[in-house]
Amino acid sequence: MTPPVLFAMAQAPGSSGGFSILILQVVAIGLVFYFLIIRPQGQARKKHEQLLAALKKGDEITTSGGLIGKVKDIKDDRVTVESGSATVVVERARIVRVGQTNAPAQAG
């Protein structure tokens, strides 16, 4: 419904509370979205940031691509990982597990 139609519904002589019920429904849907989608994503993001902030040399990690190895060096947002006989550089944000601690699932 377009705003002029909503305004016309609010001004109609026989509808005393139609517009207020509509507003309450929109607010209720907004609260459901906040508590079921937005808030949990924010909490997961904070836990992932804490997990990455505690990262140190020698930690065993797993990346989102499935690479498993030990942290050899950390520079800003890049982490050098030693996996078998290879050494690779990965983005810090792509680390999903440190030791036995999993990062919370993130959508998107």
LUMDREN-332549 format. One record per atom (N, C-alpha, C): x, y, z; residue number from 1; atom name. Coordinates in pm, 1 decimal, decimal comma. Each point is the difference from the previous one (the first is absolute). Example, Ala and Ser with C-alpha at 12.3 -4.5 7.8 and 13.67 -1.06 7.14 Angstrom:
2
(node (1319,0; -569,0; 780,0); 1; N);
(node (-89,0; 119,0; 0,0); 1; CA);
(node (90,0; 120,0; 0,0); 1; C);
(node (-35,0; 105,0; -72,0); 2; N);
(node (82,0; 119,0; 6,0); 2; CA);
(node (-77,0; 109,0; 73,0); 2; C);
// end
This chain:
108
(node (83,3; -117,8; 0,0); 1; N);
(node (-83,3; 117,8; 0,0); 1; CA);
(node (87,7; 124,1; 0,0); 1; C);
(node (-42,8; 97,0; -73,5); 2; N);
(node (76,1; 123,7; -8,0); 2; CA);
(node (-38,6; 91,9; 114,2); 2; C);
(node (85,9; 93,2; 37,5); 3; N);
(node (-30,7; 90,8; 110,8); 3; CA);
(node (-131,1; 77,0; -16,3); 3; C);
(node (-38,9; 47,9; -119,4); 4; N);
(node (-129,1; 68,8; -8,8); 4; CA);
(node (-117,3; -91,9; 33,8); 4; C);
(node (10,7; -128,4; -36,8); 5; N);
(node (-107,2; -94,1; 31,8); 5; CA);
(node (-6,1; -21,4; 150,3); 5; C);
(node (116,6; -11,2; 65,0); 6; N);
(node (3,6; -15,2; 145,0); 6; CA);
(node (-59,0; 122,2; 69,2); 6; C);
(node (31,5; 116,6; -52,3); 7; N);
(node (-52,4; 123,3; 58,6); 7; CA);
(node (-151,3; 5,7; -16,4); 7; C);
(node (-49,2; -44,9; -114,9); 8; N);
(node (-144,3; -1,0; -24,3); 8; CA);
(node (-68,9; -98,5; 93,7); 8; C);
(node (66,9; -112,5; 29,3); 9; N);
(node (-57,5; -97,2; 93,1); 9; CA);
(node (-10,5; 58,7; 139,8); 9; C);
(node (98,7; 79,2; 38,4); 10; N);
(node (-0,3; 59,0; 133,1); 10; CA);
(node (-108,4; 106,3; 12,7); 10; C);
(node (-35,9; 66,4; -108,6); 11; N);
(node (-97,9; 108,3; 3,3); 11; CA);
(node (-142,8; -47,8; -26,2); 11; C);
(node (-17,3; -128,6; -36,6); 12; N);
(node (-133,8; -49,3; -32,1); 12; CA);
(node (-90,0; 7,7; 122,9); 12; C);
(node (-127,2; 39,1; -16,5); 13; N);
(node (-88,2; 21,7; 114,4); 13; CA);
(node (-30,1; -125,4; 81,9); 13; C);
(node (-0,7; -116,9; -58,5); 14; N);
(node (-37,3; -119,5; 74,3); 14; CA);
(node (116,7; -74,4; 62,6); 14; C);
(node (122,4; 35,1; -32,3); 15; N);
(node (116,3; -73,9; 50,3); 15; CA);
(node (67,1; 78,7; 110,5); 15; C);
(node (-27,3; -39,1; 121,9); 16; N);
(node (54,1; 75,4; 112,6); 16; CA);
(node (144,4; -37,9; 32,2); 16; C);
(node (35,8; -127,6; -11,9); 17; N);
(node (134,8; -39,5; 41,1); 17; CA);
(node (75,7; -76,3; -105,7); 17; C);
(node (-37,9; 5,3; -124,9); 18; N);
(node (65,6; -75,7; -105,8); 18; CA);
(node (144,3; 40,7; -20,5); 18; C);
(node (25,7; 128,5; 2,0); 19; N);
(node (134,8; 49,6; -23,0); 19; CA);
(node (91,8; -33,8; 116,4); 19; C);
(node (-49,7; 10,5; 121,5); 20; N);
(node (83,8; -30,0; 116,8); 20; CA);
(node (33,6; -149,6; 5,6); 20; C);
(node (-92,7; -84,6; -42,5); 21; N);
(node (28,2; -143,7; -4,3); 21; CA);
(node (107,7; -29,4; -104,4); 21; C);
(node (-8,0; 67,6; -112,9); 22; N);
(node (100,9; -16,8; -104,5); 22; CA);
(node (138,1; 40,8; 51,0); 22; C);
(node (6,9; 112,5; 70,0); 23; N);
(node (127,7; 46,1; 56,5); 23; CA);
(node (53,2; -101,5; 101,0); 23; C);
(node (-86,7; -53,8; 84,6); 24; N);
(node (43,0; -101,0; 97,7); 24; CA);
(node (52,6; -125,2; -68,7); 24; C);
(node (-61,2; -40,1; -108,4); 25; N);
(node (46,5; -116,9; -73,9); 25; CA);
(node (137,5; 23,9; -61,2); 25; C);
(node (21,2; 117,9; -55,7); 26; N);
(node (129,7; 33,0; -59,2); 26; CA);
(node (108,4; 1,8; 107,6); 26; C);
(node (-31,3; 56,4; 115,7); 27; N);
(node (95,9; 3,7; 111,1); 27; CA);
(node (29,5; -142,4; 47,4); 27; C);
(node (-101,9; -84,4; 8,9); 28; N);
(node (20,2; -138,7; 43,4); 28; CA);
(node (89,9; -75,1; -97,8); 28; C);
(node (-20,8; 19,3; -128,3); 29; N);
(node (84,6; -65,3; -100,7); 29; CA);
(node (143,2; 51,2; 12,1); 29; C);
(node (16,7; 129,0; 23,5); 30; N);
(node (133,0; 57,1; 18,7); 30; CA);
(node (71,2; -60,6; 119,5); 30; C);
(node (-72,6; -19,1; 109,9); 31; N);
(node (59,6; -61,1; 119,0); 31; CA);
(node (39,6; -145,6; -25,0); 31; C);
(node (-83,1; -72,9; -72,5); 32; N);
(node (33,1; -138,7; -32,7); 32; CA);
(node (128,3; -5,3; -82,6); 32; C);
(node (10,8; 85,9; -100,2); 33; N);
(node (121,9; 4,6; -81,2); 33; CA);
(node (121,2; 33,8; 86,3); 33; C);
(node (-15,1; 95,5; 91,3); 34; N);
(node (112,1; 39,8; 83,1); 34; CA);
(node (47,2; -116,0; 87,5); 34; C);
(node (-92,7; -64,2; 70,0); 35; N);
(node (40,2; -103,5; 95,2); 35; CA);
(node (35,7; -133,2; -64,6); 35; C);
(node (-50,6; -28,2; -118,5); 36; N);
(node (30,9; -127,9; -63,7); 36; CA);
(node (109,8; 6,9; -104,7); 36; C);
(node (28,2; 118,8; -54,1); 37; N);
(node (98,9; 10,0; -108,0); 37; CA);
(node (112,1; 97,7; 33,8); 37; C);
(node (-32,0; 124,2; 25,0); 38; N);
(node (101,8; 104,5; 13,4); 38; CA);
(node (84,7; -17,5; 125,7); 38; C);
(node (-62,5; -20,0; 113,9); 39; N);
(node (73,6; -11,1; 126,2); 39; CA);
(node (91,9; -122,6; 3,0); 39; C);
(node (-47,6; -120,0; -37,8); 40; N);
(node (91,1; -115,5; 0,2); 40; CA);
(node (119,5; 15,6; -94,0); 40; C);
(node (-20,1; 65,8; -115,6); 41; N);
(node (112,2; 22,7; -90,5); 41; CA);
(node (103,1; 92,3; 63,7); 41; C);
(node (-45,8; 100,9; 71,0); 42; N);
(node (92,6; 90,9; 67,6); 42; CA);
(node (79,4; -70,6; 108,2); 42; C);
(node (-68,2; -86,5; 75,1); 43; N);
(node (70,0; -74,9; 104,2); 43; CA);
(node (102,1; -96,5; -60,1); 43; C);
(node (-34,8; -65,2; -109,7); 44; N);
(node (93,6; -91,5; -65,4); 44; CA);
(node (120,5; 75,7; -52,6); 44; C);
(node (-22,9; 119,2; -54,6); 45; N);
(node (110,3; 81,2; -51,8); 45; CA);
(node (95,4; 39,8; 113,0); 45; C);
(node (-54,6; 36,5; 116,7); 46; N);
(node (84,6; 37,2; 114,1); 46; CA);
(node (82,5; -118,5; 48,3); 46; C);
(node (-61,4; -119,1; 7,4); 47; N);
(node (73,3; -118,4; 44,6); 47; CA);
(node (111,9; -35,2; -98,0); 47; C);
(node (-26,7; 14,7; -129,3); 48; N);
(node (102,1; -28,8; -100,9); 48; CA);
(node (115,2; 98,5; 11,4); 48; C);
(node (-30,2; 128,0; 23,3); 49; N);
(node (104,8; 100,7; 17,5); 49; CA);
(node (83,9; -30,2; 123,3); 49; C);
(node (-63,3; -44,8; 109,7); 50; N);
(node (74,7; -35,8; 120,6); 50; CA);
(node (89,4; -120,9; -25,1); 50; C);
(node (-51,5; -96,5; -74,7); 51; N);
(node (77,6; -118,8; -33,8); 51; CA);
(node (124,5; 38,5; -78,9); 51; C);
(node (-15,8; 89,9; -96,7); 52; N);
(node (113,3; 42,1; -82,9); 52; CA);
(node (95,9; 90,4; 76,3); 52; C);
(node (-52,1; 78,7; 93,1); 53; N);
(node (86,9; 88,3; 78,7); 53; CA);
(node (91,9; -81,1; 92,1); 53; C);
(node (-45,1; -117,0; 43,1); 54; N);
(node (79,1; -84,0; 89,7); 54; CA);
(node (96,7; -91,7; -75,5); 54; C);
(node (2,7; 10,3; -131,3); 55; N);
(node (87,0; -84,3; -82,6); 55; CA);
(node (147,0; 30,9; 28,1); 55; C);
(node (81,9; -105,6; 12,2); 56; N);
(node (143,3; 19,7; 26,7); 56; CA);
(node (80,8; -105,9; -74,0); 56; C);
(node (129,9; 21,0; -6,0); 57; N);
(node (89,6; -95,6; -66,1); 57; CA);
(node (-12,4; -137,0; 64,7); 57; C);
(node (3,0; -102,2; -85,4); 58; N);
(node (-4,9; -137,6; 49,8); 58; CA);
(node (-140,6; -56,7; 10,7); 58; C);
(node (-103,4; 82,5; -11,8); 59; N);
(node (-137,6; -50,0; 5,2); 59; CA);
(node (-30,5; -83,1; -123,5); 59; C);
(node (-74,8; -106,6; 19,6); 60; N);
(node (-45,0; -79,9; -113,4); 60; CA);
(node (-132,9; 59,0; -47,1); 60; C);
(node (-9,9; 26,4; -130,9); 61; N);
(node (-118,5; 64,9; -54,0); 61; CA);
(node (-58,3; -80,0; -116,2); 61; C);
(node (-124,9; 32,1; -30,8); 62; N);
(node (-66,2; -50,8; -119,5); 62; CA);
(node (-60,7; 119,6; -70,7); 62; C);
(node (19,5; 10,0; -130,5); 63; N);
(node (-55,9; 111,1; -77,0); 63; CA);
(node (-133,9; -39,8; -61,1); 63; C);
(node (-70,9; 97,3; -52,8); 64; N);
(node (-129,0; -27,8; -63,1); 64; CA);
(node (16,1; -85,7; -124,6); 64; C);
(node (117,8; -2,3; -58,6); 65; N);
(node (27,2; -83,4; -116,8); 65; CA);
(node (40,7; -142,0; 35,6); 65; C);
(node (15,9; -27,0; 129,3); 66; N);
(node (33,9; -134,8; 43,6); 66; CA);
(node (147,5; -21,6; 28,1); 66; C);
(node (82,1; 103,6; -12,5); 67; N);
(node (142,7; -11,1; 26,8); 67; CA);
(node (22,1; -10,8; 150,7); 67; C);
(node (77,8; -100,2; 40,4); 68; N);
(node (31,2; -20,3; 140,8); 68; CA);
(node (149,6; 15,9; 17,6); 68; C);
(node (40,3; 77,6; 100,1); 69; N);
(node (142,6; 19,1; 22,9); 69; CA);
(node (25,9; 76,8; 127,8); 69; C);
(node (127,5; 32,7; 21,3); 70; N);
(node (40,3; 75,6; 118,2); 70; CA);
(node (41,8; 140,2; -40,0); 70; C);
(node (-33,4; 95,1; 86,2); 71; N);
(node (33,7; 139,6; -25,8); 71; CA);
(node (150,3; 17,7; 14,7); 71; C);
(node (60,2; 54,6; -104,6); 72; N);
(node (143,8; 23,4; -0,4); 72; CA);
(node (30,4; 146,9; 26,4); 72; C);
(node (-82,9; 90,8; -56,3); 73; N);
(node (22,3; 143,5; 14,6); 73; CA);
(node (-133,2; 72,7; -16,1); 73; C);
(node (-14,9; 112,4; 70,2); 74; N);
(node (-122,1; 81,2; -9,0); 74; CA);
(node (40,0; 143,4; -29,7); 74; C);
(node (-54,7; 55,7; -107,9); 75; N);
(node (22,5; 139,8; -36,2); 75; CA);
(node (-133,1; 61,7; -39,5); 75; C);
(node (-49,6; 91,1; 81,3); 76; N);
(node (-126,4; 71,2; -23,6); 76; CA);
(node (-112,7; -97,2; -34,4); 76; C);
(node (-45,9; 1,0; -125,9); 77; N);
(node (-111,6; -86,7; -37,8); 77; CA);
(node (45,4; -123,3; -78,7); 77; C);
(node (129,8; -26,3; -2,6); 78; N);
(node (55,1; -116,9; -69,3); 78; CA);
(node (65,6; -93,6; 102,1); 78; C);
(node (-22,5; -129,6; -19,4); 79; N);
(node (57,2; -100,2; 89,1); 79; CA);
(node (76,0; -100,8; -85,5); 79; C);
(node (124,4; -25,5; 35,7); 80; N);
(node (79,4; -100,7; -69,5); 80; CA);
(node (-21,5; -132,5; 71,4); 80; C);
(node (-42,8; -99,2; -78,1); 81; N);
(node (-35,3; -130,6; 56,0); 81; CA);
(node (91,7; -105,3; -60,1); 81; C);
(node (51,9; -86,6; 85,8); 82; N);
(node (82,7; -111,5; -44,5); 82; CA);
(node (-86,7; -125,7; 3,1); 82; C);
(node (-16,7; -59,0; -118,4); 83; N);
(node (-84,1; -118,9; -12,4); 83; CA);
(node (81,7; -107,3; -72,0); 83; C);
(node (37,8; -101,0; 73,2); 84; N);
(node (87,0; -102,8; -57,2); 84; CA);
(node (135,4; 61,0; -32,2); 84; C);
(node (42,4; -8,9; -125,9); 85; N);
(node (127,5; 59,7; -38,8); 85; CA);
(node (-19,7; 133,4; -71,2); 85; C);
(node (-123,8; 45,3; -12,0); 86; N);
(node (-30,1; 125,7; -69,2); 86; CA);
(node (-27,6; 112,1; 100,2); 86; C);
(node (28,5; 122,2; -46,0); 87; N);
(node (-31,3; 118,7; 78,6); 87; CA);
(node (-88,3; 89,8; -85,3); 87; C);
(node (-114,0; 37,0; 54,8); 88; N);
(node (-95,0; 83,9; -73,9); 88; CA);
(node (-40,0; 119,8; 84,5); 88; C);
(node (-41,5; 105,2; -69,5); 89; N);
(node (-49,0; 120,1; 66,9); 89; CA);
(node (-150,5; 5,8; -22,3); 89; C);
(node (-76,3; 13,8; 108,7); 90; N);
(node (-145,4; 7,0; -9,1); 90; CA);
(node (-48,8; 126,2; 69,3); 90; C);
(node (-118,9; 43,4; -38,2); 91; N);
(node (-61,5; 113,7; 67,6); 91; CA);
(node (-43,9; -43,4; 138,7); 91; C);
(node (18,6; 88,9; 95,1); 92; N);
(node (-35,8; -30,1; 137,7); 92; CA);
(node (-150,0; -31,4; 13,9); 92; C);
(node (-83,8; 68,8; -75,9); 93; N);
(node (-145,1; -17,6; 9,9); 93; CA);
(node (-46,4; -136,1; -50,4); 93; C);
(node (83,5; -70,2; -75,5); 94; N);
(node (-37,7; -130,3; -55,5); 94; CA);
(node (25,9; -115,2; 96,2); 94; C);
(node (51,6; 28,8; 116,8); 95; N);
(node (25,5; -103,0; 100,1); 95; CA);
(node (-130,3; -29,5; 73,0); 95; C);
(node (-41,0; -127,0; 0,3); 96; N);
(node (-126,2; -37,0; 62,6); 96; CA);
(node (18,1; -83,6; 127,1); 96; C);
(node (120,5; -51,5; 22,5); 97; N);
(node (22,9; -77,7; 120,6); 97; CA);
(node (141,9; 23,7; 49,4); 97; C);
(node (11,4; 20,5; 130,1); 98; N);
(node (131,0; 12,2; 64,0); 98; CA);
(node (5,4; -109,1; 105,4); 98; C);
(node (93,0; -93,6; -16,0); 99; N);
(node (6,9; -113,5; 91,1); 99; CA);
(node (-128,3; -81,2; -11,7); 99; C);
(node (-69,0; -17,9; 110,5); 100; N);
(node (-126,8; -73,3; -0,8); 100; CA);
(node (-119,6; 94,1; 9,9); 100; C);
(node (23,8; 131,2; -7,5); 101; N);
(node (-108,2; 97,2; 13,0); 101; CA);
(node (-49,7; 42,4; -137,2); 101; C);
(node (-125,7; -27,4; -29,0); 102; N);
(node (-60,3; 39,8; -127,3); 102; CA);
(node (-46,8; 144,1; 7,2); 102; C);
(node (11,6; 68,7; -111,0); 103; N);
(node (-60,7; 132,1; -11,3); 103; CA);
(node (-148,3; -19,4; -20,3); 103; C);
(node (-83,0; 92,6; 50,4); 104; N);
(node (-143,1; -13,4; -22,0); 104; CA);
(node (-35,1; 11,5; -146,9); 104; C);
(node (-104,5; -68,0; -42,2); 105; N);
(node (-43,1; 2,9; -140,3); 105; CA);
(node (-46,0; 138,3; -38,3); 105; C);
(node (41,1; 45,0; -117,3); 106; N);
(node (-39,5; 131,3; -49,9); 106; CA);
(node (-73,4; -16,3; -130,3); 106; C);
(node (-109,6; 66,6; -10,6); 107; N);
(node (-75,6; -3,8; -125,2); 107; CA);
(node (55,5; 100,9; -96,3); 107; C);
(node (-1,8; -38,3; -126,8); 108; N);
(node (40,5; 95,7; -103,2); 108; CA);
(node (142,4; -3,2; -20,0); 108; C);
// end
